[in-house]
Amino acid sequence: MKKLKTENANETEGCLLTIIVPSYKTAPYIDMCLPTFINNELKKKIKVLLIDDGTPDKETKEKLIFFAKTYPDFFEFIHKGNGGHGSVINLGAALSQSKYFKVIDGDDWVNTKELVNLVRFLQSCIDDIVFSDFSYIYTDHKVFVSGANDHSTNFYVGKNIDSIENFTIVFHNETIKTSLWKNNGIAVRENVFYDDQEYCLYPLEYAKTVAYCPGDVYQYRIGEEGQSVSPASRGKHFEDLVKINDDLYDLYLRNLATKPFLSKNVAKAITNNFFGFLISAMYTKGDSRMEKIKKKDEVGKWYRLIVQDPILYAELDRKRSLFKTAKALHFKHFRLMRSLFEIRQKYIEVKK
């Protein structure tokens, strides 16, 4: 992946955290998202970049401008042409003048109390990456996810990145030192879905120390139709997942011998994406014959790569029912696989 050339970070005095809010057709969620950043203690300590990624609807843009004008101490509105989620991350990171930066999607929000605690923590923190907790927000319930493998409630700082084991690394729990990103010219792939995987994994190639700040800052809305993680969306954005997994495999091979923590977490992402390929191959309705063949070939390619690599194979969740079904069907007969998958999902819903 080509790196973005930027100048060294010049931190604005007093501003500890830049929050990048990608916005594309997010009008229904703005009134829930943006007020969660407003708190007197956070004034001048955070800068929230409201980046309109060329949204076609007027309402999203108008709402973003309203918040930027009404609360200038917190928000800055930026309009750009559409380039996808990754282009917003790249632009926001380049514009960041604070000590750290973080991304909160425009249809999600933050736990204000925990955001305040994070910003207090960042005041004295000098580590490359800060991990925290987050929560999945379903339509009818909330699930707290601890970032620490031991579900610790204890803060820590200055930990060597390769001394950490089994830590949850996801888009929602990572806060990145701006100078680390800029000085190493990090950039994620643009005009694709699933770029968030590169956002949270690329910095690990350069990070030396990490910190942990307990508290579920990020509130992640999940379970709604049309999200990028839904089966239908995975089917539609299959090519994007191929590009991302190819990028991650290059990252994996480049660091396999020297960076165990990074390699393990990239291996997790690659094997999770394998299930994405399986789901995409099941949802081939409307695909041309060539598209269907390509999806099946991609499933076979990644299965062979994973089986031949001990680290990748160790990370593959072979107990997962979808894997067992796919293997029993010899990674073919995807229409039947989809029927069995949907029957199981309905059974799970009924049990709830």
C-alpha positions as CSV (number, residue, x, y, z in Angstrom):
1,M,0.0,0.0,0.0
2,K,1.5,3.4,-1.0
3,K,2.2,5.6,2.0
4,L,0.9,9.1,2.4
5,K,3.7,11.7,2.6
6,T,3.0,14.3,5.3
7,E,5.1,16.6,7.4
8,N,5.9,15.7,11.0
9,A,3.1,16.2,13.4
10,N,3.0,19.7,15.0
11,E,0.7,19.3,18.0
12,T,-1.6,22.2,18.8
13,E,-0.9,23.3,22.4
14,G,-3.6,22.0,24.8
15,C,-5.4,19.8,22.2
16,L,-5.0,16.2,23.2
17,L,-7.3,14.3,20.9
18,T,-8.6,14.8,17.3
19,I,-11.8,12.8,16.6
20,I,-12.5,12.1,13.0
21,V,-16.2,11.6,12.2
22,P,-16.7,10.2,8.6
23,S,-20.1,11.3,7.4
24,Y,-22.0,10.0,4.4
25,K,-25.8,9.8,4.6
26,T,-25.6,10.0,8.4
27,A,-28.4,12.5,8.9
28,P,-30.6,10.1,11.0
29,Y,-27.8,9.6,13.5
30,I,-26.1,13.0,13.8
31,D,-28.4,14.2,16.6
32,M,-27.4,11.2,18.7
33,C,-23.8,11.1,17.8
34,L,-22.5,14.7,18.0
35,P,-23.9,15.8,21.4
36,T,-22.0,13.0,23.1
37,F,-18.7,15.0,22.4
38,I,-19.9,18.1,24.1
39,N,-18.6,18.5,27.7
40,N,-17.1,21.5,29.4
41,E,-14.0,19.6,30.5
42,L,-13.3,18.6,26.9
43,K,-13.4,22.1,25.6
44,K,-10.1,23.0,23.8
45,K,-8.8,19.5,24.6
46,I,-10.5,17.7,21.7
47,K,-11.2,18.7,18.1
48,V,-13.9,16.8,16.3
49,L,-13.5,16.9,12.5
50,L,-16.9,16.5,10.8
51,I,-15.8,15.3,7.4
52,D,-18.5,15.2,4.8
53,D,-17.4,12.6,2.3
54,G,-19.4,14.0,-0.6
55,T,-22.7,13.0,0.8
56,P,-25.5,13.4,-1.8
57,D,-28.2,14.4,0.7
58,K,-28.6,18.0,1.9
59,E,-29.7,17.1,5.4
60,T,-26.4,15.5,6.5
61,K,-24.4,18.5,5.3
62,E,-26.8,21.0,6.9
63,K,-26.7,19.2,10.3
64,L,-22.9,19.0,10.3
65,I,-22.6,22.7,9.5
66,F,-25.1,23.6,12.2
67,F,-23.1,21.8,14.9
68,A,-19.8,23.3,13.7
69,K,-21.3,26.8,13.8
70,T,-23.1,26.3,17.1
71,Y,-20.2,24.6,18.9
72,P,-17.0,26.0,17.3
73,D,-15.0,25.0,20.4
74,F,-15.6,21.4,19.6
75,F,-16.4,20.9,15.9
76,E,-14.9,21.8,12.6
77,F,-16.8,21.0,9.3
78,I,-14.8,19.8,6.3
79,H,-16.3,19.0,2.9
80,K,-14.5,16.7,0.4
81,G,-15.4,14.8,-2.7
82,N,-16.4,11.2,-2.2
83,G,-13.5,8.9,-1.7
84,G,-14.8,6.4,0.8
85,H,-14.3,5.8,4.5
86,G,-10.5,5.3,4.1
87,S,-10.1,8.7,2.4
88,V,-11.7,10.4,5.4
89,I,-9.3,8.7,7.8
90,N,-6.3,9.7,5.6
91,L,-7.5,13.3,5.4
92,G,-8.4,13.5,9.1
93,A,-5.1,12.1,10.3
94,A,-3.2,14.5,8.0
95,L,-5.1,17.4,9.4
96,S,-4.8,16.4,13.0
97,Q,-2.7,18.8,15.1
98,S,-3.3,17.0,18.4
99,K,-1.3,14.5,20.4
100,Y,-3.6,11.6,19.5
101,F,-6.4,10.8,17.1
102,K,-9.3,8.5,17.0
103,V,-12.1,7.7,14.5
104,I,-15.8,7.5,15.5
105,D,-18.2,6.7,12.6
106,G,-21.0,9.1,12.1
107,D,-23.7,6.5,12.9
108,D,-22.1,5.6,16.2
109,W,-21.4,7.7,19.3
110,V,-19.3,7.9,22.5
111,N,-19.9,7.3,26.2
112,T,-19.2,10.9,27.2
113,K,-18.0,10.0,30.8
114,E,-15.5,7.5,29.4
115,L,-14.3,9.9,26.7
116,V,-13.5,12.4,29.5
117,N,-11.6,9.7,31.3
118,L,-9.7,8.9,28.1
119,V,-8.7,12.5,27.5
120,R,-7.5,12.8,31.1
121,F,-5.4,9.7,30.6
122,L,-3.9,11.1,27.4
123,Q,-2.7,14.2,29.2
124,S,0.3,12.3,30.6
125,C,0.4,9.4,28.2
126,I,3.4,9.1,25.8
127,D,2.7,5.6,24.4
128,D,2.2,5.0,20.6
129,I,-1.2,3.4,20.9
130,V,-3.9,3.5,23.6
131,F,-6.4,0.7,23.9
132,S,-9.7,0.9,25.7
133,D,-13.0,-0.9,25.8
134,F,-16.2,-0.5,23.7
135,S,-19.8,-1.6,23.6
136,Y,-21.8,-3.3,20.9
137,I,-25.3,-1.6,20.8
138,Y,-28.0,-3.8,19.4
139,T,-31.6,-2.7,18.8
140,D,-32.6,-4.2,22.1
141,H,-29.5,-4.7,24.3
142,K,-25.9,-3.7,24.9
143,V,-22.8,-5.9,25.1
144,F,-19.7,-4.5,26.8
145,V,-16.4,-5.7,25.3
146,S,-13.2,-5.5,27.4
147,G,-10.1,-4.6,25.5
148,A,-7.9,-6.5,28.0
149,N,-7.5,-10.2,27.7
150,D,-7.9,-10.6,31.5
151,H,-10.9,-8.2,31.7
152,S,-8.7,-6.0,33.9
153,T,-10.0,-2.7,35.2
154,N,-6.4,-1.5,35.9
155,F,-4.7,1.2,33.8
156,Y,-1.3,0.6,32.5
157,V,1.3,2.5,30.5
158,G,4.6,1.9,28.7
159,K,4.0,-1.8,27.9
160,N,6.2,-3.3,25.2
161,I,3.8,-4.2,22.4
162,D,5.3,-7.7,22.0
163,S,4.8,-8.5,25.7
164,I,1.0,-8.4,25.3
165,E,-1.0,-11.6,24.6
166,N,-4.5,-12.1,23.3
167,F,-5.5,-8.5,23.3
168,T,-8.6,-7.5,21.4
169,I,-7.5,-5.2,18.4
170,V,-10.5,-3.7,16.6
171,F,-11.4,-0.4,15.0
172,H,-13.5,0.7,18.0
173,N,-10.9,0.4,20.8
174,E,-7.8,2.1,19.4
175,T,-6.5,5.6,19.8
176,I,-3.3,6.4,17.8
177,K,-0.5,8.8,18.4
178,T,-0.6,11.4,15.6
179,S,3.2,11.6,15.2
180,L,3.4,7.8,14.8
181,W,0.9,7.9,11.9
182,K,2.4,11.0,10.2
183,N,6.1,10.3,10.7
184,N,5.7,6.8,9.2
185,G,3.5,8.0,6.3
186,I,0.8,5.5,7.1
187,A,-2.3,5.5,4.8
188,V,-5.2,3.1,4.4
189,R,-6.7,2.0,1.1
190,E,-9.4,4.4,-0.2
191,N,-12.6,3.7,-2.2
192,V,-13.2,0.4,-0.5
193,F,-15.1,-1.1,2.4
194,Y,-13.3,-2.8,5.3
195,D,-10.5,-0.2,5.4
196,D,-11.0,0.0,9.2
197,Q,-8.9,-3.2,9.4
198,E,-5.9,-1.4,7.9
199,Y,-6.5,1.6,10.2
200,C,-6.2,-0.5,13.3
201,L,-3.4,-2.8,12.1
202,Y,-1.0,-0.7,10.1
203,P,0.2,1.4,13.1
204,L,1.2,-1.8,14.9
205,E,4.0,-2.2,12.4
206,Y,5.7,0.9,13.9
207,A,4.4,1.0,17.5
208,K,6.8,0.1,20.3
209,T,4.8,0.8,23.5
210,V,1.1,0.7,24.3
211,A,-1.2,1.7,27.1
212,Y,-4.6,0.6,28.3
213,C,-7.3,2.9,29.6
214,P,-10.4,1.0,30.8
215,G,-13.8,2.3,29.8
216,D,-16.2,1.7,26.9
217,V,-15.6,5.0,25.0
218,Y,-16.9,3.8,21.6
219,Q,-20.6,2.8,21.3
220,Y,-20.9,0.7,18.2
221,R,-24.3,0.4,16.6
222,I,-24.7,-3.1,15.1
223,G,-27.4,-5.4,13.8
224,E,-29.0,-3.0,11.3
225,E,-29.7,-3.9,7.7
226,G,-27.1,-2.5,5.2
227,Q,-24.1,-2.4,7.5
228,S,-20.8,-3.5,5.9
229,V,-20.6,-6.6,8.2
230,S,-24.0,-7.9,7.1
231,P,-24.1,-11.0,4.8
232,A,-25.7,-9.1,1.9
233,S,-23.1,-6.3,2.1
234,R,-20.3,-8.9,2.2
235,G,-21.7,-10.4,-1.0
236,K,-21.9,-7.0,-2.7
237,H,-18.4,-5.8,-1.6
238,F,-16.5,-9.0,-2.2
239,E,-13.9,-7.3,-4.4
240,D,-13.1,-4.8,-1.6
241,L,-12.5,-7.7,0.9
242,V,-10.1,-9.3,-1.6
243,K,-8.0,-6.1,-1.8
244,I,-8.0,-5.6,2.0
245,N,-7.0,-9.2,2.6
246,D,-4.2,-9.0,0.0
247,D,-2.9,-5.9,1.8
248,L,-3.0,-7.6,5.2
249,Y,-1.3,-10.7,3.8
250,D,1.6,-8.5,2.6
251,L,1.7,-6.9,6.1
252,Y,1.7,-10.3,7.7
253,L,4.6,-11.7,5.6
254,R,6.6,-8.5,6.0
255,N,6.6,-8.7,9.8
256,L,6.2,-12.4,10.5
257,A,9.8,-12.9,11.7
258,T,10.2,-9.8,13.8
259,K,6.8,-8.7,15.2
260,P,4.9,-11.5,16.9
261,F,2.0,-9.3,18.3
262,L,1.3,-7.7,15.0
263,S,1.6,-11.0,13.1
264,K,-0.8,-12.7,15.4
265,N,-3.4,-10.0,15.1
266,V,-3.1,-9.7,11.3
267,A,-3.5,-13.5,11.2
268,K,-6.7,-13.2,13.1
269,A,-8.0,-10.6,10.7
270,I,-7.0,-12.7,7.6
271,T,-8.8,-15.8,8.9
272,N,-11.8,-13.8,9.9
273,N,-11.9,-12.4,6.4
274,F,-11.9,-16.0,5.1
275,F,-15.3,-16.4,6.7
276,G,-16.2,-13.1,4.9
277,F,-15.3,-14.8,1.6
278,L,-17.4,-17.8,2.6
279,I,-20.4,-15.6,3.3
280,S,-19.9,-13.6,0.1
281,A,-19.8,-16.8,-1.9
282,M,-23.1,-17.9,-0.4
283,Y,-24.7,-14.5,-1.3
284,T,-24.2,-14.7,-5.0
285,K,-27.7,-13.7,-6.1
286,G,-27.5,-11.5,-9.2
287,D,-23.8,-12.3,-9.8
288,S,-22.7,-13.3,-13.2
289,R,-21.3,-16.8,-13.8
290,M,-17.8,-15.4,-13.8
291,E,-18.3,-13.5,-10.6
292,K,-19.6,-16.7,-8.9
293,I,-16.5,-18.6,-10.2
294,K,-14.2,-15.9,-8.9
295,K,-15.7,-16.0,-5.4
296,K,-15.4,-19.8,-5.2
297,D,-11.8,-19.5,-6.4
298,E,-11.0,-16.9,-3.8
299,V,-12.4,-19.2,-1.0
300,G,-10.2,-22.0,-2.3
301,K,-7.1,-19.8,-2.6
302,W,-7.4,-18.5,1.0
303,Y,-8.2,-21.9,2.5
304,R,-5.0,-23.3,0.9
305,L,-2.9,-20.4,2.1
306,I,-4.3,-20.7,5.7
307,V,-3.9,-24.5,5.9
308,Q,-0.2,-24.3,4.7
309,D,0.7,-21.6,7.3
310,P,0.8,-22.8,11.0
311,I,0.1,-19.4,12.5
312,L,-2.8,-18.7,10.2
313,Y,-4.2,-22.2,10.7
314,A,-3.9,-21.8,14.5
315,E,-6.1,-18.6,14.3
316,L,-8.8,-20.2,12.1
317,D,-11.9,-20.8,14.1
318,R,-12.4,-24.4,13.1
319,K,-15.1,-24.9,15.7
320,R,-17.3,-22.3,14.0
321,S,-20.5,-24.0,12.6
322,L,-20.1,-22.2,9.2
323,F,-16.6,-23.6,8.8
324,K,-17.8,-27.1,9.7
325,T,-20.6,-26.9,7.1
326,A,-18.3,-25.5,4.4
327,K,-15.7,-28.2,5.0
328,A,-18.4,-30.9,4.9
329,L,-19.5,-29.5,1.6
330,H,-15.9,-29.4,0.3
331,F,-16.1,-25.6,0.0
332,K,-18.6,-26.0,-2.8
333,H,-22.4,-26.0,-3.1
334,F,-22.7,-22.5,-1.7
335,R,-26.4,-22.2,-2.3
336,L,-27.0,-25.2,0.0
337,M,-24.5,-23.7,2.5
338,R,-26.5,-20.5,2.5
339,S,-29.8,-22.3,3.2
340,L,-28.2,-24.2,6.1
341,F,-26.6,-21.0,7.4
342,E,-30.0,-19.1,7.4
343,I,-31.8,-22.0,9.1
344,R,-29.2,-21.9,11.9
345,Q,-29.6,-18.1,12.2
346,K,-33.3,-18.4,12.5
347,Y,-32.9,-21.1,15.1
348,I,-30.6,-18.9,17.2
349,E,-33.1,-16.0,17.0
350,V,-35.9,-18.3,18.2
351,K,-33.8,-19.5,21.1
352,K,-33.3,-15.9,22.2
